[in-house]
Amino acid sequence: FMINNNYVPEWCISPFQHSKYTLVRNQGQFDLLFDDVTDTQEFMHLGTGAQVDYYDNGKQCIVHLGDCSERALIEVHGLLLHEAVHIWQKIKKLMGEKKPSTEFEAYSIQCIAQDLFVMFQESECHGVEKPTV
């Protein structure tokens, strides 16, 4: 996998609009999301395969995914799904949901993960168009 240098992160809005989230692949993309780049942290500052940072009390979630050239697509999807669950956990708190139904939770995570998968595809050199609904 090679990062598309023309990729610009775009925000997705969570179901019920409690939060928004996006995917960044490098420091330059990360800095694009801030009016003042001194507000940002260092890209991938936790040193993990992927991570999510929260801003504005969780109303903005930024998923970091670095170089994936040594990873299989299934592993990348696993990392993004993992971060989707963290985003859902934050959204659940913002909604005040203590015990969401299992289907509500599963569909919410599915929606977030699919958005992240599409953003990953767009961030790659062989990016694809967003599917129409």
N, C-alpha and C positions, 0 to 999 in steps of 0.2 A: 504494500500500500504506500502511496506517496501523497503528501498533502498538496491540495490544490491551492496555489498562492493567490488565486482570485476569489477564494471563499470569503464571504463576509457573514459573520454570525448574525442570525435573525432571531428575535424573541418569539417563542410559542407561548400562548396563554393557556394556563391550566383550565380544566373543566371547572366551571363556576367562578372563574376569574380571580382566584385568591392569590395567584402567584404567576410569574412568568419565568421561563427557563430557556437556556440556549447552550450551545456546544462551542468550545474554542479548542484549537489544536496547537497554538503557539502564543508567545508573549504579544506579538503584534495584533493578533485577533482579539486577545484578552483586553489589550489597551483600547481597542476601538469602542468598547462598551462603556467607557467612562469619559465624561467631559474633561476631567482633570486626572491625568494618568498617575499623579502622585497618590491618588486614592486606591490604586490597585495594589494587589500583592504580587509576588513573583509567581509566574506560571508554574504549575505543578509543584508548589512549595511543600507539599506533604511527602513528595518522593514516592508516591504509589503509582500503580498502572493507570488509574483514573481517580478523579476526586470531584467533589462539588463544593463550591463556596456559596455562602448565603449573604445577601446584602439586603438592606432595608427590612430587617427583621424577618428575612425569609421570603419576602415578596419578589425578590430577584434571585434566581438560582443559576449559577454558571458552572457547567460541567467542563472539566479539563480532561482532554485525552491527548496524550503526546504521540510520539512516533510509534506507529503500529507496523512497521516494516517487518518485524520479526514475529508478528502475531497472526494466527489464523482468524478468519472472519468470525467463526463461532466464538472465539475468545474475546474479540472486540465486542460482539453483541452481548456476551456475558458481563463484561465490564460496564457497558452502557445500561443494561438491565439493572445491575447492582445500584448504579447511581440513580436510576429512575425510582427505585424503591426509596432511596434517601429523600428524593424530591417529594414523593408521595407522603412520606412521614412528616415532612415539614408542612406540606399543604394541609394534611389532616389536622395538625395542631392549629394552623391558621383558621381552619373551618370550625374548630371547636368540636370535632368528631372524636369521641372517645372509643366508640365501638361500632365502626362502620360495618355494614354487611359484607360478607365475603365476596359477593359478586360486585358490589360497588368498589371495593378495594382492588379486585382483580382487573376490572375494566379501567379503572383510573391508572393503574400501573401500566397496563397494556398500552393505553393512549400515550402516556409520557414516553415509554420505551420506544414505541413506533416513531414518534417525533424525533427522538434522539438517533434512531437508526437512519432516518431520512437525512438528518443533518450530517451524520457521518458520511453517507454516500455523497452528499453535496460537497463535503470538505475534501473528498478524494479527487485525484486527477481525472478519474472516469465518472465524475458526479452525474447524477440523474435529476430530472425534473421532479418537483414535488407532485405526488399523485393527487388527482382531483377527486373530490368527494361527491 
